Amino acid sequence: MTVRFNTVDVDGIKLFYREAGDASRPTVLLLHGFPSASHMFRDLIPELSQHYHVVAPDLPGFGMTEQPSRDQFGYTFENITNVVDRFTEVLGLDKFAIYVFDYGAPVGFRLAVKHPERITAIVTQNGNTYVEGVSDAFAPVMAYWNEPSQANRDALRGFLAPETTLFQYTHGVDDPTKVSPDGRNLDDFYLSRPGNDEIQLDLLLDYQTNVALYDTIQAYLRAHQPPVLAIWGKNDPFFIPPGAEAFKRDVPAADVRFVDSGHFAIETHAAEIGAAMREFLAKHVG
């Protein structure tokens, strides 16, 4: 397996991405979550690239992708989706399956609503789009939505601290020594860049627009019935199992599975998730 590490200009933003596999085969677009980047897929890409063309971008403000200043680029999920949309067009990706995790879910589902004809299948790993999937851990964020004061904004800075990153990676894992420090240390490095804290707080405020879109996304699922694999770390403190089970309400044929892990389930279960994806994609994509 060869992974290529590339940067492409997307309407003036230098966007970094990982690519592996034969480009003539069906494409799988991997969309990462907070506070990570495409490096979170370092163990998953080898599980897929023998059979599929795999593309994993770093979202604007994350990882190796350029971080425009906030006065040059509005850090909203809609704007990030527009960049990823153009990224797929620049790369000539006409049809693709999406793997969505955490922040990757509102980006991927926005793409699906906008271009349903392009989406061949959806794999959601703790990528939520149902109210019942949101845990009480979001209470401080919701307080900021309800009253976007500086005090409520500052109260969320703890979400950006290294101890919170460690919690996201290890909570719900039976043995924390199974979790490599590489991913979370890279995440903390990118979070520490000048100005990145304000970008992340902007996105936490804008996350309310994702919840507002849940009905629209669910209507898309009901209307188009895309193949769905919801494979969830069942001990996720943020996006809880009812959010996975809810997919069957709108896509009755959805394949819902759980692994005994937490939020970053592919840190401990990349082989199991990769095998489930290969089985699912072979059935629905080829």
Summary of the structure (lengths in Angstrom):
residues: 286
radius of gyration: 17.4
end to end distance: 19.8
largest distance: 51.5
contacts: 1000
relative contact order: 0.16
helix: 48%
strand: 17%
